[in-house]
Amino acid sequence: MSIEVGSKVQGKVTGITNFGAFVELPDGKTGLVHISEVADNYVKDINEHLKVGDVVEVKVMNVEADGKIGLSIRKAKPQPERPERPERPERPHRPRRDNNRSNDRNGPTKENFEQKMARFLKDSDERLATLKRATESKRGGRGARRG
């Protein structure tokens, strides 16, 4: 029997490590079930879910050229039907906001990079001046003598 990706087969757990479990497949080959593929929920200790000698149904996820076989127990289980979501009612469309700032009442005008940069620098200088004034007043100003 050839092992093909996507097929479900029965296997026997032959070894358990901290990263997964080795499962012997019917044709004598061995594959690995990674710890993340053991159960649908988080698995901290794989020994709580599997023991050596357990017979499990696995799904073949991949077969590498060097012979390594990736298996999954959780994808071998039948997936429950997902209930369909009810359709959302149509929402009214809001008009798009234009993020360009403009004082022109005739409509927004596009700013080029230089205009945006000049506006940013002016705003930044004003903020720094305000911050500097507030800081100096708390320290007594520049050049103030102590003691």
Buried (B, 14 or more C-beta within 10 A) or exposed (E): EEBEEEEEBEBBBEEBEEEBBBBBBEEEBBBBBBBEBBBEEEBEEBEEBBEEEBEBEBBBBEBEEEEEBBBBBBBBEEEEEEEEEEEEEEEEEEEEEEEEEEEEEEEEEEBEEEEEEEEEEEEEEEEEEEEEEEEEEEEEEEEEEEE
